[in-house]
Amino acid sequence: METGLFRVAEVLWLKLFFFDIDGTILSHRIKDVPISTRQALCQLSDIHVDRVIATGRHSTEIDRLPVNDIKFDAYITLNGQLCYDLKGNVFYENPIKETGEILKFFHSSTDDIEMLRYVQEGIAMGNADDFVKSVADYVTADIDDNGIIQDVKFKTFGCGAAVATSSMATELVKGKTVQEALQVTNKAVMEALDGLPPVKVHCSLLAEEAIHAALWDYAEKNGIKIEGLEKPVNDISEKEEAPEEEY
């Protein structure tokens, strides 16, 4: 399952991440940094990846924004005119030298097209200008899509009904928020499949429980609590009931 800005597990080899502020880590819709983005930034710090702000804003503006409580390792402000480290030590020379360690840059506007072209992997936000997307190596989700499930995979060992219900469950949760995915029931899976034989209803229950297990695993790994989510059961028969109607 993949949500949020990026999957940290895929970037363990990186040295530096550069982030624009507006529309990249700061959502103008909620006027704050989404929780999942904050968690991702913390995870980068935990694996010793330097996080650098690269913005056209002045440092005094940054101090008044909701990002001011996040301590980045360095700040490139005024499009490179004022650059300083975490301790406030200012340096005026170009801080982005050809070291081979500048690998990823997240951006959403046309201000830093050259930056996107220069780094080894330039990443445009989903809300970026079309030209920015055409220059970038990769386009990620819109910052306001925070919490939206982008992709789901399944592995099933069982009968055809088990495979069908698992596949349909993944299709039903794609593009939904975590809370919306939690509302996908076995009945919704069966209805999407135009019904199941009574003896195969338990397969839809397995699919529903698999969704809950995936959400539980996501919450545990990211240290968050999903309201209404209960710990998955080991035996699906604990939840299995005789169907009220035949499918």
FIDODO-555626 format. One line per 4 residues: number of its first residue (from 1); for each residue z, x, y of C-alpha. Coordinates in steps of 0.1 Angstrom, whole numbers. Layout:
BEGIN
NUM	Z X Y | ... $
This chain:
BEGIN
1	0 0 0 | -10 13 34 | 3 1 68 | 9 15 102 $
5	-6 44 119 | -13 67 89 | 1 77 55 | 23 107 59 $
9	19 117 22 | -17 127 30 | -9 151 58 | 17 175 44 $
13	-6 205 50 | -11 199 87 | 5 220 115 | 0 200 147 $
17	-6 163 156 | -18 154 191 | -12 118 203 | -24 100 234 $
21	1 75 247 | -17 43 259 | -30 22 231 | -23 49 206 $
25	14 51 201 | 23 27 229 | 13 -9 223 | 4 -28 255 $
29	9 -61 236 | 45 -56 228 | 51 -30 256 | 68 -6 232 $
33	62 18 204 | 60 -1 170 | 88 5 146 | 64 18 119 $
37	49 43 144 | 84 56 152 | 91 60 115 | 59 79 110 $
41	67 102 139 | 101 109 124 | 86 116 90 | 62 142 106 $
45	93 159 121 | 110 159 87 | 81 178 71 | 80 203 101 $
49	48 191 116 | 47 196 154 | 40 164 174 | 23 169 208 $
53	16 144 236 | -18 148 252 | -22 124 281 | -36 119 315 $
57	-2 107 327 | 23 127 347 | 56 137 332 | 74 114 356 $
61	55 85 343 | 63 94 307 | 100 94 316 | 96 57 326 $
65	78 46 295 | 93 33 262 | 82 66 246 | 108 86 266 $
69	134 84 238 | 110 101 214 | 113 139 216 | 79 155 211 $
73	76 192 205 | 53 197 235 | 36 177 263 | 1 182 276 $
77	0 161 308 | -24 154 336 | -53 162 312 | -40 197 308 $
81	-29 205 343 | 8 205 334 | 20 215 300 | 55 221 288 $
85	76 223 256 | 105 203 244 | 130 223 265 | 109 217 296 $
89	95 252 298 | 63 249 318 | 31 268 309 | -1 266 329 $
93	-26 282 306 | -47 262 282 | -22 254 254 | -50 245 229 $
97	-63 278 217 | -86 284 187 | -60 291 161 | -74 270 133 $
101	-42 249 133 | -53 221 156 | -62 195 130 | -57 159 140 $
105	-59 141 173 | -53 104 178 | -69 88 208 | -82 55 221 $
109	-101 61 254 | -130 82 266 | -108 107 286 | -107 133 259 $
113	-140 132 241 | -141 170 240 | -107 171 223 | -119 147 196 $
117	-149 170 191 | -129 202 191 | -102 195 166 | -109 196 129 $
121	-103 159 125 | -104 135 154 | -91 101 148 | -99 71 171 $
125	-77 40 172 | -92 6 162 | -89 -6 198 | -108 24 211 $
129	-141 23 230 | -172 22 207 | -184 56 220 | -150 71 211 $
133	-153 57 176 | -188 72 172 | -175 106 181 | -143 105 159 $
137	-142 116 123 | -122 86 113 | -112 53 128 | -77 40 120 $
141	-62 5 126 | -55 -9 160 | -20 -1 173 | -13 -38 176 $
145	-21 -42 139 | 13 -27 132 | 27 -39 99 | -7 -52 88 $
149	-14 -44 52 | -47 -24 52 | -53 -18 15 | -38 -27 -18 $
153	-45 -13 -53 | -33 -26 -87 | -32 -14 -123 | -28 -40 -150 $
157	-24 -37 -188 | -29 -71 -203 | -52 -100 -209 | -80 -113 -187 $
161	-57 -137 -169 | -33 -108 -161 | -62 -88 -146 | -76 -119 -127 $
165	-42 -128 -112 | -35 -92 -102 | -69 -88 -85 | -65 -121 -67 $
169	-30 -112 -55 | -43 -80 -39 | -70 -100 -21 | -46 -125 -8 $
173	-22 -100 8 | -49 -78 25 | -50 -83 62 | -16 -100 62 $
177	17 -89 77 | 45 -79 54 | 63 -112 61 | 31 -131 53 $
181	25 -112 21 | 60 -121 11 | 50 -158 12 | 22 -154 -13 $
185	34 -173 -44 | 21 -176 -79 | 9 -211 -71 | -12 -197 -43 $
189	-27 -172 -68 | -35 -200 -93 | -50 -222 -66 | -72 -193 -55 $
193	-84 -189 -91 | -90 -227 -94 | -62 -229 -119 | -50 -213 -151 $
197	-42 -226 -186 | -5 -235 -189 | 0 -207 -214 | -12 -182 -188 $
201	9 -194 -158 | 33 -165 -165 | 5 -141 -155 | 6 -155 -120 $
205	43 -150 -119 | 38 -114 -128 | 13 -110 -99 | 38 -126 -75 $
209	66 -103 -87 | 42 -73 -84 | 37 -81 -47 | 75 -82 -42 $
213	80 -50 -61 | 53 -32 -40 | 70 -45 -8 | 104 -34 -21 $
217	91 0 -29 | 75 3 6 | 108 -8 23 | 129 17 2 $
221	106 46 10 | 105 39 47 | 142 30 51 | 135 -5 64 $
225	148 -40 55 | 123 -68 49 | 139 -101 57 | 139 -125 28 $
229	128 -99 2 | 150 -97 -29 | 151 -69 -54 | 125 -73 -81 $
233	136 -86 -115 | 131 -65 -147 | 123 -96 -168 | 99 -121 -154 $
237	113 -148 -177 | 143 -149 -153 | 120 -167 -128 | 96 -184 -152 $
241	98 -222 -152 | 78 -249 -169 | 49 -258 -146 | 53 -291 -128 $
245	16 -298 -134 | -12 -285 -155 | -38 -261 -141 $
